[in-house]
Amino acid sequence: MAIADNLRKIRSLLPDGVRLAAVSKFHSESAIMEAYEAGHRLFAENRVQELVSKYQHLPKDIEWHMIGHLQTNKVRLLAPFVSVIESVDSLRLLSEIDREGGRHGRCIDVLLQIHIAKEKHKFGFSFDEAEAFFADGLFASFDHVRVAGLMGVASLTEERDLIRTEFVSIGRFFRRIREKYFADGGTFRELSIGMSGDYEMALEAGSTIIRLGSAIFGDRRR
Ligand SMILES: *Cc1c(COP(=O)(O)O)cnc(C)c1O
């Protein structure tokens, strides 16, 4: 019941065109099914094994997003079914997704992960590296992977102003890249920012996908 109530409450706050990815990592399949019965279809996981196992056991009309660091040798496990890989942090990974997408006759949507947090250990391209990536244009030559936008994780901090600044920066960067390199089409359209503690600020900065775990499912063990 609580899960359905949480979903209803959050959905009522979402502007048109913004999607809610329910981050189900460390939560049971029955918790996911509670959200599913309430009409939710978009779920996200950050570990390959857990994602594959949940995909195998749960209804096939669920749209799965991968949001955690992905090793190239694991891409083949996701390629048959994943909807969006949000955590692409290297050209090498992108080219492997292209290869595996080809093997399965698919074009896989991905987001480029941008490192916006102050913590050094987080993954992703810097703004400069991402700019070089788009300027280089090699990504556009891949037939089986499509760069559909950007993803970012803000600093883990109580400083709301810092988080807001990070979201505003990636929001500006996203719109600039879209105008400069994707002016002719709507394929570059997703900005995935915002988690349970900070999604209001992400929405203000132009988020199109928010990724919420604890706000929907409650606390998780890790
Ligand atoms: C766990 C996770 C989330 C969701 O976190 P909550 O604080 O529970 O909403 C969102 N994005 C990523 C990349 C995560 O790993």
The ligand as an SDF file (V2000), in Angstrom:
LIG
                    3D

 15 15  0  0  0  0  0  0  0  0999 V2000
   20.5280    4.5050   -5.6990 C   0  0  0  0  0  0  0  0  0  0  0  0
   20.5150    5.4620   -6.8170 C   0  0  0  0  0  0  0  0  0  0  0  0
   19.4400    6.3640   -6.9730 C   0  0  0  0  0  0  0  0  0  0  0  0
   18.2590    6.4590   -6.0240 C   0  0  0  0  0  0  0  0  0  0  0  0
   18.6480    6.9170   -4.7690 O   0  0  0  0  0  0  0  0  0  0  0  0
   17.5640    7.3620   -3.6860 P   0  0  0  0  0  0  0  0  0  0  0  0
   18.3020    8.3250   -2.8270 O   0  0  0  0  0  0  0  0  0  0  0  0
   17.1620    6.1270   -2.9490 O   0  0  0  0  0  0  0  0  0  0  0  0
   16.4240    7.9840   -4.3940 O   0  0  0  0  0  0  0  0  0  0  0  0
   19.4850    7.2150   -8.0780 C   0  0  0  0  0  0  0  0  0  0  0  0
   20.5150    7.2030   -8.9640 N   0  0  0  0  0  0  0  0  0  0  0  0
   21.5480    6.3570   -8.8250 C   0  0  0  0  0  0  0  0  0  0  0  0
   22.6550    6.4110   -9.8370 C   0  0  0  0  0  0  0  0  0  0  0  0
   21.5990    5.4800   -7.7480 C   0  0  0  0  0  0  0  0  0  0  0  0
   22.6490    4.6540   -7.6330 O   0  0  0  0  0  0  0  0  0  0  0  0
  1  2  1  0
  2  3  1  0
  2 14  2  0
  3  4  1  0
  3 10  2  0
  4  5  1  0
  5  6  1  0
  6  7  2  0
  6  8  1  0
  6  9  1  0
 10 11  1  0
 11 12  2  0
 12 13  1  0
 12 14  1  0
 14 15  1  0
M  END
$$$$
